Amino acid sequence: MDKELQLVFTTDQAKKKIITVANPREDVTLDEAQAAMQVLIDNPVFDSANGELAEIAEARMHTCTTSELL
C-alpha cells in the first residue's frame, strides 16, 4: 500500500494546484502540513501555467493499493 501526502493549493488565478509528496511520515499533522504549505506560498519555487500558489485549500493523505491482475 502506497501513501502520498497531497498538498492542495488555490492559485492566484483561482485554479487548484496539487503537490504530491511520496512516502510521507505516518504521523504528519495538519499543522505541520499547513506550515510547509505556507512556506511554499511565501517562497515561490514552482512554475505553473495556472498561476502562483496563493492559498491553502487542503492537505490530505492519499492511500493506494495496487493489485496485479492475473
A tleap script that builds the chain and sets N, CA, C and O, in Angstrom:
source leaprc.protein.ff14SB
mol = sequence {
  NMET ASP LYS GLU LEU GLN LEU VAL PHE THR
  THR ASP GLN ALA LYS LYS LYS ILE ILE THR
  VAL ALA ASN PRO ARG GLU ASP VAL THR LEU
  ASP GLU ALA GLN ALA ALA MET GLN VAL LEU
  ILE ASP ASN PRO VAL PHE ASP SER ALA ASN
  GLY GLU LEU ALA GLU ILE ALA GLU ALA ARG
  MET HIE THR CYS THR THR SER GLU LEU CLEU
}
set mol.1.N position { 0.845 -1.169 0.000 }
set mol.1.CA position { 0.000 0.000 0.000 }
set mol.1.C position { 0.897 1.241 0.000 }
set mol.1.O position { 1.753 1.406 0.869 }
set mol.2.N position { 0.687 2.092 -0.975 }
set mol.2.CA position { 1.463 3.322 -1.098 }
set mol.2.C position { 0.677 4.487 -0.513 }
set mol.2.O position { -0.544 4.553 -0.646 }
set mol.3.N position { 1.386 5.400 0.135 }
set mol.3.CA position { 0.761 6.600 0.681 }
set mol.3.C position { 1.403 7.827 0.082 }
set mol.3.O position { 2.599 7.852 -0.207 }
set mol.4.N position { 0.581 8.848 -0.100 }
set mol.4.CA position { 1.036 10.137 -0.572 }
set mol.4.C position { 0.398 11.222 0.276 }
set mol.4.O position { -0.753 11.105 0.696 }
set mol.5.N position { 1.151 12.265 0.521 }
set mol.5.CA position { 0.606 13.458 1.143 }
set mol.5.C position { 0.297 14.420 0.012 }
set mol.5.O position { 1.194 14.801 -0.741 }
set mol.6.N position { -0.961 14.816 -0.116 }
set mol.6.CA position { -1.366 15.735 -1.170 }
set mol.6.C position { -1.615 17.104 -0.563 }
set mol.6.O position { -2.468 17.271 0.308 }
set mol.7.N position { -0.857 18.076 -1.037 }
set mol.7.CA position { -0.989 19.459 -0.592 }
set mol.7.C position { -1.738 20.210 -1.682 }
set mol.7.O position { -1.237 20.371 -2.794 }
set mol.8.N position { -2.941 20.667 -1.354 }
set mol.8.CA position { -3.813 21.292 -2.350 }
set mol.8.C position { -3.852 22.801 -2.106 }
set mol.8.O position { -4.167 23.264 -1.009 }
set mol.9.N position { -3.528 23.542 -3.145 }
set mol.9.CA position { -3.480 24.999 -3.087 }
set mol.9.C position { -4.491 25.594 -4.057 }
set mol.9.O position { -4.911 24.942 -5.013 }
set mol.10.N position { -4.876 26.838 -3.801 }
set mol.10.CA position { -5.575 27.658 -4.781 }
set mol.10.C position { -4.548 28.650 -5.303 }
set mol.10.O position { -3.800 29.243 -4.525 }
set mol.11.N position { -4.512 28.831 -6.616 }
set mol.11.CA position { -3.543 29.757 -7.206 }
set mol.11.C position { -4.136 31.158 -7.312 }
set mol.11.O position { -5.321 31.374 -7.058 }
set mol.12.N position { -3.286 32.095 -7.691 }
set mol.12.CA position { -3.760 33.467 -7.864 }
set mol.12.C position { -4.668 33.630 -9.083 }
set mol.12.O position { -5.194 34.716 -9.328 }
set mol.13.N position { -4.851 32.548 -9.845 }
set mol.13.CA position { -5.790 32.537 -10.972 }
set mol.13.C position { -7.037 31.714 -10.633 }
set mol.13.O position { -7.792 31.317 -11.521 }
set mol.14.N position { -7.240 31.465 -9.331 }
set mol.14.CA position { -8.404 30.724 -8.819 }
set mol.14.C position { -8.491 29.297 -9.360 }
set mol.14.O position { -9.585 28.768 -9.561 }
set mol.15.N position { -7.343 28.684 -9.590 }
set mol.15.CA position { -7.290 27.287 -10.015 }
set mol.15.C position { -6.660 26.471 -8.901 }
set mol.15.O position { -6.020 27.027 -8.008 }
set mol.16.N position { -6.836 25.162 -8.946 }
set mol.16.CA position { -6.256 24.264 -7.953 }
set mol.16.C position { -4.909 23.748 -8.439 }
set mol.16.O position { -4.723 23.492 -9.629 }
set mol.17.N position { -3.977 23.600 -7.513 }
set mol.17.CA position { -2.669 23.007 -7.777 }
set mol.17.C position { -2.392 22.012 -6.663 }
set mol.17.O position { -2.459 22.361 -5.484 }
set mol.18.N position { -2.081 20.778 -7.030 }
set mol.18.CA position { -1.787 19.734 -6.043 }
set mol.18.C position { -0.308 19.383 -6.137 }
set mol.18.O position { 0.208 19.082 -7.213 }
set mol.19.N position { 0.356 19.428 -4.996 }
set mol.19.CA position { 1.739 18.971 -4.891 }
set mol.19.C position { 1.702 17.688 -4.078 }
set mol.19.O position { 1.177 17.661 -2.965 }
set mol.20.N position { 2.260 16.634 -4.639 }
set mol.20.CA position { 2.214 15.316 -4.017 }
set mol.20.C position { 3.578 14.956 -3.448 }
set mol.20.O position { 4.600 15.085 -4.122 }
set mol.21.N position { 3.578 14.505 -2.201 }
set mol.21.CA position { 4.801 14.077 -1.532 }
set mol.21.C position { 4.696 12.565 -1.313 }
set mol.21.O position { 3.816 12.096 -0.591 }
set mol.22.N position { 5.589 11.818 -1.931 }
set mol.22.CA position { 5.585 10.359 -1.810 }
set mol.22.C position { 6.166 9.929 -0.468 }
set mol.22.O position { 7.090 10.556 0.051 }
set mol.23.N position { 5.623 8.871 0.077 }
set mol.23.CA position { 6.123 8.244 1.300 }
set mol.23.C position { 6.292 9.210 2.468 }
set mol.23.O position { 7.381 9.305 3.034 }
set mol.24.N position { 5.235 9.926 2.834 }
set mol.24.CA position { 5.341 10.847 3.971 }
set mol.24.C position { 5.412 10.067 5.290 }
set mol.24.O position { 5.102 8.877 5.345 }
set mol.25.N position { 5.823 10.763 6.338 }
set mol.25.CA position { 5.771 10.153 7.674 }
set mol.25.C position { 4.333 9.777 7.988 }
set mol.25.O position { 3.397 10.435 7.535 }
set mol.26.N position { 4.166 8.730 8.754 }
set mol.26.CA position { 2.825 8.279 9.151 }
set mol.26.C position { 2.125 9.278 10.060 }
set mol.26.O position { 0.897 9.360 10.062 }
set mol.27.N position { 2.895 10.038 10.833 }
set mol.27.CA position { 2.307 10.896 11.860 }
set mol.27.C position { 2.275 12.377 11.489 }
set mol.27.O position { 2.259 13.233 12.374 }
set mol.28.N position { 2.264 12.691 10.186 }
set mol.28.CA position { 2.202 14.094 9.765 }
set mol.28.C position { 0.887 14.698 10.268 }
set mol.28.O position { -0.183 14.114 10.097 }
set mol.29.N position { 0.986 15.877 10.892 }
set mol.29.CA position { -0.221 16.538 11.402 }
set mol.29.C position { -0.671 17.621 10.425 }
set mol.29.O position { 0.086 18.055 9.558 }
set mol.30.N position { -1.914 18.040 10.589 }
set mol.30.CA position { -2.448 19.120 9.766 }
set mol.30.C position { -1.629 20.394 9.959 }
set mol.30.O position { -1.328 21.096 8.993 }
set mol.31.N position { -1.274 20.688 11.195 }
set mol.31.CA position { -0.471 21.892 11.472 }
set mol.31.C position { 0.871 21.852 10.735 }
set mol.31.O position { 1.305 22.864 10.183 }
set mol.32.N position { 1.524 20.696 10.724 }
set mol.32.CA position { 2.806 20.565 10.026 }
set mol.32.C position { 2.633 20.744 8.519 }
set mol.32.O position { 3.426 21.429 7.873 }
set mol.33.N position { 1.602 20.130 7.972 }
set mol.33.CA position { 1.350 20.238 6.537 }
set mol.33.C position { 1.052 21.686 6.158 }
set mol.33.O position { 1.567 22.189 5.159 }
set mol.34.N position { 0.225 22.348 6.950 }
set mol.34.CA position { -0.123 23.736 6.651 }
set mol.34.C position { 1.097 24.656 6.782 }
set mol.34.O position { 1.243 25.602 6.007 }
set mol.35.N position { 1.954 24.391 7.736 }
set mol.35.CA position { 3.177 25.200 7.893 }
set mol.35.C position { 4.076 25.038 6.662 }
set mol.35.O position { 4.627 26.018 6.160 }
set mol.36.N position { 4.220 23.812 6.182 }
set mol.36.CA position { 5.028 23.570 4.984 }
set mol.36.C position { 4.395 24.241 3.766 }
set mol.36.O position { 5.096 24.798 2.921 }
set mol.37.N position { 3.080 24.183 3.684 }
set mol.37.CA position { 2.375 24.813 2.565 }
set mol.37.C position { 2.571 26.327 2.578 }
set mol.37.O position { 2.752 26.946 1.529 }
set mol.38.N position { 2.533 26.912 3.761 }
set mol.38.CA position { 2.716 28.359 3.863 }
set mol.38.C position { 4.111 28.758 3.411 }
set mol.38.O position { 4.286 29.805 2.788 }
set mol.39.N position { 5.110 27.930 3.719 }
set mol.39.CA position { 6.478 28.197 3.253 }
set mol.39.C position { 6.511 28.208 1.725 }
set mol.39.O position { 7.167 29.058 1.125 }
set mol.40.N position { 5.803 27.263 1.093 }
set mol.40.CA position { 5.778 27.218 -0.375 }
set mol.40.C position { 5.065 28.423 -0.967 }
set mol.40.O position { 5.440 28.899 -2.039 }
set mol.41.N position { 4.045 28.920 -0.286 }
set mol.41.CA position { 3.347 30.125 -0.754 }
set mol.41.C position { 4.255 31.343 -0.606 }
set mol.41.O position { 4.339 32.176 -1.508 }
set mol.42.N position { 4.925 31.441 0.527 }
set mol.42.CA position { 5.767 32.607 0.820 }
set mol.42.C position { 7.046 32.647 -0.009 }
set mol.42.O position { 7.612 33.719 -0.226 }
set mol.43.N position { 7.503 31.492 -0.470 }
set mol.43.CA position { 8.757 31.385 -1.227 }
set mol.43.C position { 8.499 30.618 -2.523 }
set mol.43.O position { 8.808 29.429 -2.606 }
set mol.44.N position { 7.940 31.278 -3.530 }
set mol.44.CA position { 7.562 30.573 -4.755 }
set mol.44.C position { 8.752 29.895 -5.433 }
set mol.44.O position { 9.715 30.552 -5.827 }
set mol.45.N position { 8.670 28.588 -5.561 }
set mol.45.CA position { 9.749 27.824 -6.193 }
set mol.45.C position { 9.248 26.993 -7.378 }
set mol.45.O position { 10.043 26.333 -8.048 }
set mol.46.N position { 7.953 27.018 -7.640 }
set mol.46.CA position { 7.372 26.232 -8.724 }
set mol.46.C position { 6.812 27.151 -9.802 }
set mol.46.O position { 6.173 28.161 -9.504 }
set mol.47.N position { 7.060 26.788 -11.060 }
set mol.47.CA position { 6.416 27.460 -12.181 }
set mol.47.C position { 5.145 26.692 -12.500 }
set mol.47.O position { 5.129 25.461 -12.497 }
set mol.48.N position { 4.082 27.431 -12.776 }
set mol.48.CA position { 2.825 26.777 -13.111 }
set mol.48.C position { 2.060 27.636 -14.102 }
set mol.48.O position { 1.990 28.857 -13.956 }
set mol.49.N position { 1.496 27.001 -15.098 }
set mol.49.CA position { 0.674 27.711 -16.078 }
set mol.49.C position { -0.615 28.227 -15.440 }
set mol.49.O position { -1.284 29.097 -15.997 }
set mol.50.N position { -0.957 27.691 -14.278 }
set mol.50.CA position { -2.196 28.079 -13.592 }
set mol.50.C position { -1.985 29.161 -12.540 }
set mol.50.O position { -2.887 29.429 -11.746 }
set mol.51.N position { -0.817 29.784 -12.519 }
set mol.51.CA position { -0.567 30.870 -11.585 }
set mol.51.C position { 0.250 30.444 -10.380 }
set mol.51.O position { 0.568 29.268 -10.205 }
set mol.52.N position { 0.583 31.426 -9.553 }
set mol.52.CA position { 1.374 31.168 -8.344 }
set mol.52.C position { 0.479 30.673 -7.216 }
set mol.52.O position { -0.708 30.995 -7.156 }
set mol.53.N position { 1.067 29.888 -6.327 }
set mol.53.CA position { 0.339 29.401 -5.161 }
set mol.53.C position { -0.087 30.593 -4.317 }
set mol.53.O position { 0.735 31.449 -3.992 }
set mol.54.N position { -1.378 30.654 -3.958 }
set mol.54.CA position { -1.883 31.824 -3.245 }
set mol.54.C position { -2.490 31.482 -1.891 }
set mol.54.O position { -2.311 32.230 -0.930 }
set mol.55.N position { -3.209 30.356 -1.801 }
set mol.55.CA position { -3.896 29.998 -0.557 }
set mol.55.C position { -3.843 28.494 -0.324 }
set mol.55.O position { -3.737 27.705 -1.263 }
set mol.56.N position { -3.919 28.121 0.935 }
set mol.56.CA position { -4.025 26.723 1.314 }
set mol.56.C position { -5.476 26.301 1.131 }
set mol.56.O position { -6.385 26.934 1.670 }
set mol.57.N position { -5.692 25.238 0.374 }
set mol.57.CA position { -7.047 24.708 0.198 }
set mol.57.C position { -7.273 23.533 1.155 }
set mol.57.O position { -8.232 23.530 1.925 }
set mol.58.N position { -6.381 22.536 1.099 }
set mol.58.CA position { -6.486 21.389 1.999 }
set mol.58.C position { -5.214 20.564 1.943 }
set mol.58.O position { -4.416 20.691 1.015 }
set mol.59.N position { -5.039 19.730 2.931 }
set mol.59.CA position { -3.964 18.741 2.958 }
set mol.59.C position { -4.627 17.412 3.244 }
set mol.59.O position { -5.499 17.311 4.106 }
set mol.60.N position { -4.206 16.386 2.511 }
set mol.60.CA position { -4.856 15.091 2.679 }
set mol.60.C position { -3.860 13.962 2.449 }
set mol.60.O position { -2.891 14.105 1.704 }
set mol.61.N position { -4.120 12.848 3.100 }
set mol.61.CA position { -3.327 11.647 2.934 }
set mol.61.C position { -4.070 10.766 1.932 }
set mol.61.O position { -5.253 10.475 2.109 }
set mol.62.N position { -3.375 10.348 0.891 }
set mol.62.CA position { -3.971 9.508 -0.140 }
set mol.62.C position { -3.305 8.142 -0.070 }
set mol.62.O position { -2.078 8.040 -0.088 }
set mol.63.N position { -4.113 7.100 0.008 }
set mol.63.CA position { -3.600 5.738 0.109 }
set mol.63.C position { -4.015 4.963 -1.138 }
set mol.63.O position { -5.180 4.981 -1.534 }
set mol.64.N position { -3.049 4.284 -1.750 }
set mol.64.CA position { -3.287 3.496 -2.959 }
set mol.64.C position { -2.940 2.036 -2.704 }
set mol.64.O position { -1.909 1.727 -2.106 }
set mol.65.N position { -3.782 1.172 -3.149 }
set mol.65.CA position { -3.485 -0.255 -3.120 }
set mol.65.C position { -3.451 -0.748 -4.545 }
set mol.65.O position { -4.392 -0.528 -5.308 }
set mol.66.N position { -2.371 -1.416 -4.910 }
set mol.66.CA position { -2.227 -1.935 -6.263 }
set mol.66.C position { -2.366 -3.449 -6.224 }
set mol.66.O position { -1.704 -4.130 -5.440 }
set mol.67.N position { -3.239 -3.962 -7.085 }
set mol.67.CA position { -3.432 -5.400 -7.169 }
set mol.67.C position { -3.120 -5.852 -8.594 }
set mol.67.O position { -3.660 -5.320 -9.564 }
set mol.68.N position { -2.252 -6.830 -8.696 }
set mol.68.CA position { -1.893 -7.345 -10.008 }
set mol.68.C position { -3.020 -8.207 -10.543 }
set mol.68.O position { -3.566 -9.050 -9.831 }
set mol.69.N position { -3.364 -7.986 -11.808 }
set mol.69.CA position { -4.365 -8.822 -12.457 }
set mol.69.C position { -3.688 -10.091 -12.953 }
set mol.69.O position { -2.632 -10.046 -13.584 }
set mol.70.N position { -4.306 -11.208 -12.660 }
set mol.70.CA position { -3.711 -12.483 -13.074 }
set mol.70.C position { -4.490 -13.102 -14.196 }
set mol.70.O position { -4.135 -14.179 -14.674 }
savepdb mol mol.pdb
quit
